[in-house]
Amino acid sequence: MYQRIAHIALVVKDYDEAIDFYTNTLGFKLLEDTYLDDEKRWVIVAPPGAKECTLLLAKAANEEQARSIGNQTGGRVFLFLFTDDFERDYEKLKAKKVQFVRPPQEFPYGKVAVFEDLYGNLWDLLEPNENNKGLIID
């Protein structure tokens, strides 16, 4: 038996501003942008090298959905961006003016810093240490 999480829906205000942030600021790849109707698109982005899970950028369709933009997890870290070179990616994101809300720290599992996306969702930038490389599923 094989199962996997294929996509995580991320509620956004606007497709194009979200695509711009995720591709030009975070360096993700735009994998698909299909127009489904006048209001809805199927937009998939993923970090370079991603093999499993991608982000589905989903434009808020009503007021209730719009209220969750930037706070899909009640203020907790929402998404985890693993890297094979923390310093490289941390410096690259800082140069792109990404807002870090917690500075780099060493933990038993690796090096991590917390940043906000364009809407305020919290992300971990995380490089697992040698003992925790198994956190990355190949």
N, C-alpha and C positions, 0 to 999 in steps of 0.2 A: 504494500500500500504506500502511496506517495501523496502527500498534500503539501501545500505551501501557501503563504500569504502572497498574493500577486500584487495587489495595489492597496495603498492607504489613501483614502479620500481626504484632501485638505481643502477646507472651505475657504474661498478667496473672494475678494471684492470684484476683481476684474481679471479676465483671462490674460490679456496682453501684459498688464503690469506684473502679474505673477510669473508669466513666462520670462519676461525680461529679468526679474530678480533671480529666479532659479537658474537661468542659463548664463546670463552675463555677470551676475554677482557671485553666485555660488559655484558656477562652472559646470552645472548639470547639463545633460544632453536632452534636447527635445526629441522624444521618441515618436510622438504622435500628436497631431492637432487636427481632428476631424470635426467638421461642422455637422451637428445632428439636426438642428433647426435654427431659427433666427436668434434664439436666446441660449442654446445649449451646445457645448462642444465637448468632445472627448479628448482631454489634454493629459498626456503622460510625460513626466520628466523623471530622470534618474541620474545619480552621480556617475561619473566615469568609472567603468569597471563593475558596476552593479550587475549581479547575475540573477537575483531573485526579485525582491520587492521594489516597486516603483511608487511614485506619487501620482495620484490622479488629482489634478487641479480642478476643483468643482466650484463654479461660481454660485454664490448664494442665490437661491431662487425665491426666497421670501424673507420677511422680517425676522422670523425665528432663527433661520439659518444665518442671517446676517449678524445676529447678536453673538454667535459663536466664533466669528472671524477673529483670529488672534488669541483665542482663549478656549481652544477645543478640549483642554484637559484641566480646566480650573486653575491655571497658573503653574502646573507642574511641567517639568521637561516633557515634551511631546515626542520628539523624534531624535534619533541617535545617528550621527554621521560618523562612521568609522573611517579612519585614515591609516595609511602605512607610514606617514611622515607628519607628525603633529606640527612641528615648527614650520615646515613649508606651508601647510594649509592655514595655520593660525596667522602667519604673517601675510599671506595672500588675502585672507578675509579681512584683516585689519586694514590693508591697503585699499580694499574696496569699500571701506567705511561701514563694514558690518559691525553692529553694536554688540559687544561682549558685556554681559551682565555679571559674570563671575570669571575671574582671571584663571589662567592655567593652574592646575593643582595636580599633585601626584597622589594617587590612591592605590590600594593593593592590586587593583585590576588594571591600572594604566593611568595615562595622563589625559586630563579632561578640562575643557573650558565650556562655559554656557554662553550661547549667543541667541539673539532674537532674529527671526525672519522679518520680512517687510511689514507684517501685521502684528508682530509681538509674540508669536508662538515661540516657545523656548526649545532650543536644540542643544544637545551635547555634541561637541567636537571631541572625538575620543580615539586615542591610539592605545589599544590594549597592550599590556606589557607581555614579555615573553611567556610568562606562565598562563596568560589568558588569551593567547592567539586563537584558541579554540572558540572564542566568542564570535570569531569571523567564520561563517560557514562558507566553504568553497563549493 
